[in-house]
Amino acid sequence: MAAWGQKISPGIFPLIPGKLLSEIIAGVSLAAMNIPQAMGYARIAGTPVITGLYTLLFPVIAFALLGGARSLFVAADSATAAILASGVSPIAHPGTVDFLAHASVVALLTGALLLVAWILRLGFLADFLSRTVLIGFLTGVGFQVGVAVLGQMLGFMVTGPDSLTQLASVITHLHEVHLPTLMVSLLVLAIIASARLVAPKFPGALVAVIGTILASYFLDFAGRGFHLIGPVEGGLPPINFPTVSMNDVTALLPVAGACFVMIITQSSATARAFGVRNHSIPDDNRDLLGLSAGNVVAGLSGTFVVNGSPTQTAMIASCGGRSQLANLATAATVGLVLILLTGPLKYLPLCVIGAIVFVVALGMIDLKGLRNLWICGRKEFWVAMLTTLSVVGLGVGYGIGLAIVVSLLDHVRRGYKPRTAVVLRDRDIHWRMEKVAPAIFVEPGVILYWFGTDLYYANSTHFCQEIRDLVTHSPGVRAIIVDCGPITSMDFTAGRALLELCNDFKGIGVILALTRVTEGLSRDLNRQNLATVIGEQNIFLSRKRSLAAYRDPSYTPPSHSHTP
């Protein structure tokens, strides 16, 4: 069975011996904590609250069977729910049957994109969204979601196409606050906060839901001005294919694309983080298959996109879950709730769901991460803030698009103008790097220059110009040695630039040498015939050998008259 099980999913079967009971207990515990939160995610997404429970059923089972990560929990998530609501709202009105059909189509489209990514083995795409940008993105989403539910917590409707307009609407309608609704919202916040502070494993949100349902039933909250969820359809979700027009499918593709990017990034980061903690190596590409299956069954079972959730993965880990068996136990528990216990939900006040969502939104605002960015790198802090402001001001869809662009531009910037230095000997630490400046010699008349990345068309001009400036403004220079340790490759454009630099220096009697030449760079030098132009005697494997070659002021390398 073990061999067969590992073909299905490496996350299910390895922990069965002696661990079954603890996995089941962890799964039931997560269901108790997660059911109210899932209903809150449904509110964020703009779908009926029951669809939040649907995400905890078939999608969880699908990922458990086909995914690769041992601990990753895949279900509704606040970030993708917010992307969905922002993208689908212009097409269909939130809360309607039409909106839900469009949301299910987004899940199917997202599943298709994830399947293509699995076929093409594109799990590495997760590496192209930096943690800096993710901190800013999730902080912006948290602010947006928190503002969106303020009206539910205060007892009046909030209108506006974006977060800033909605916040202005809240401020201008404060005189309409329904005090009993506000008091219940504050009570729910207090219960959840106290539970997290005193006993993190205690399902404070579930207690708040049960307590307010009972209070609503016995105290007639509906007759006292509270807005209630209303009747909730029980039973397992129906399996069908959502029908929308082809024009709407085309319009929904960018929404699915935004969800796709968030899913592969967040799921991969979560799987890696908990994989390290649990001493297991995640398989990003195998997870893409599980995530694809999870979103396809979500679309077919009348719910919305699912994602690898860091909060829910942490919750089940805190309950003792160490494999997908715990997640299957969660799905089984939710299935029983759907069959037997949906009737009382009609008495649940909307303000309770709003308060639960507000707590989730606050958790997404990563103040600690922003503080660390401010301390460790001001540029990265402002990149995160730019992403946050774009989400708040332009919306989640534009926000994640900008997040991708900013991440790629930051990557290009680092390669375009990398760190450089001149290297000196040091009596204590052997070698020391200094800021690039003229006339800093490692040996009399010799400059040792370090370039911090591969050479390619975009940075070759910067490379050559900095070396030319060093030679031009360093009286008495005889040789400049390029420390090529970080340079693993060189494209044709950079090779031509290096050729011109070498020939120019020969004309003024300055040697251009290379040291710590890597195997990859050596192949590029030979392929472009640059090793001959530079001279094999001017290419070294170590700094010591290169410096020894030029220590004698009378050293003059043989000349080469030909060029490639």
Protein Blocks (a to p, Z undefined) as FASTA:
>chain_A
ZZmmmmmomklmmmmnoplmmmmmmmmmmmmmmmmmmmmmmmmnopafklmmmmmmmmmm
mmmmmmmbfklccdddfklmmmmmmmmmmmpcghiaklmmmmmmmmmmmmmmmmmmmmno
pmlmmmmpcfklmmmmmmmmmmmmmmmmmmmmnopacedjbfklmmmmmmmmmmmpcfkl
mmmmmmmmmmmmmmmmmmmmlcfklmmmmmmmmmmmmnommlnopacebjcdedjddddd
ddddfklmmmmmmmmmmmmmmmmmmmmmmmmmmmmmnopacdfklmmmmmmmmmmmmmmn
opacddddfklmmmmmmnopabfklmmmmmmmmmmmmmmmmmmmmmpcfklmmmmmmmmm
mmmmcfklmmmmmmmomklmmmmmmmmmmmmmnojklmmmmmmmmmmmmmmmmmmmccdd
dddddfklopacddddehiafbghiacdddfbdcdfklmmmmmmmmmmmmmmmghiabdc
ddfklmmbdcfklmmmmmmmmmmmmmnopacddehiafklmmmmmmnommmmnopklccf
bfklmmmmmmpmkbccdddfbdZZ
